[in-house]
Amino acid sequence: MSLLNINPTSTASWKGLQDHFEEIKDVQMKSLFLEDSNRKKNMSRNFEDLNFDFSKNRMTKETMDLLLDLAKECKLDDAIAKYFEGDKINVTENRAVLHTALRNINNKPILVDGQDIMPEVHQTLEKIKGFTNQVVSGEFKGYSGKAFTDVVNIGIGGSDLGPNMVVEGLHYYKNHLKTHFVSNIDGDHVMEVIKELDPETTLFVIVSKTFTTQETLTNAETIKKWFLKSATEEDIQHNFVAVSTNLDKVKGFGIAEENIFTMWNWVGGRYSLWSAVGLSISLAVGFDNFKKFLDGAYAMDEHFKNTEFEDNIPVIMAVISIWYNNFFGSESEVVIPYTQYLEKLAPFLQQLSMESNGKSVDRNGDKVTYQTGNIIWGNSGTNVQHAFMQLVHQGTKLIPVDFIGFEESLYGNVDHHQKLMANFYAQAEALYAGKTAEEVHLDMKFTGDVQKINALLPFKVFDGNRPSNAFLMKKLSPRSLGALISSYEHKTFVQGIIWNIYSFDQFGVELGKELANKLLIK
Ligand code: G6Q
């Protein structure tokens, strides 16, 4: 069964939200905190060791109730059931959307076209496990009999961004294998990566669901040529493996059948890091950590599937974002993890959200008359405070922020961590509270120069009342990262449901590819 088709602007709650917006748009968060001494508690939710604090938003309980009513009127519950049960909710590609099955650990069958897919999922996981253990232990060797020292992931888009982000995100848990990523068709990219590699001790993982992607195939061919300068065609089977649905094309490349990891067309590229597309993650941090990463995502899936909307973290994340996008007219959201490990989180979330919800046609095929997908951007704190945060604090745009922080650092450097987290809290506070003219005055009083104070005053005032969410976890671990990513996946899903669009196709990336091919033929 397919998704229902409900225009969100036709619902009573949308109209209610429009009226409510007029009442609340100028309300100061400071007064909301004064009115409700339990606001922080009332507007925080816990999941395992994650605390999600959404109290610093320009909303009241009434706002949240209306937003959750909107989710109900858009039949989010029906959509969630269809999503997890494997209905073909990717209608335009006639596919189920089952990245959740890749981390599913209950024994209930999940049917696609009448077939239970779980046995295949488990077989592939076992294969990832066996292969990872063999490579990490040095039992699976390169063509000349030496153990591997390096792994190169060759892929692009969904076959690169997720694995790349997680390998870097879990660097603390890494083993001795060095992991590299080649994605861009830019030949300098591949040359820079291979120039220091030894073909004898490098394992190449070609990741391409379709095995037709121009960038990936060109890079794989270039690497193969470079490899064949020191090895033979026969040796390819020792140093190259592939992740794909296109078995014939992979075999045509020279890769042995047993070195092919399958994936399925019910997993979208940008949701595929949980499948064998995550092989480079498993190789980098070991299968046990990869499994913990999947388990964290599964726990968040269960929370999302089974929790009432008012306590459901991904649902709350999604509706807050809709509140700013569709009512305040915010165009973008910024995500700032206070850990250098997650420097690549923003590019990953950009693809996840913008490729999924960057649509302007609804499920009827009609042009939408309201805003959909928002622009996601970000980088790691505290670096961003010395860069783009100026615009978030004092610019003309209203840009909601997601701050992501951890109570403990991984190496236990307390001094650094206290400073890092002081900044994490201070940024949210500065956005919320701002700085009034009186406060600026007080600050500058000591100069005694009234003229100078008056001249500088307007530039030093911060309006405040700028919204943010805070995600606080105990520490960055495979499990916590899995849960965090899963929550953003479900946020994206909920938004697509409410906006009445199809989130799981990506026709928008095709035209440019076609034109590039035409230009090449000329
Ligand atoms: C993701 C997109 C896209 C895709 C790449 C790579 O959802 O579909 O980013 O992952 O185009 O595709 P292949 O894995 O088929 O090479």
Residues whose N, C-alpha, C, O or C-beta is under 5 A from the ligand:
A	BS01	G6Q	I156 G157 G158 S159 V207 S208 K209 T210 F211 T213 T216 G268 G269 R270
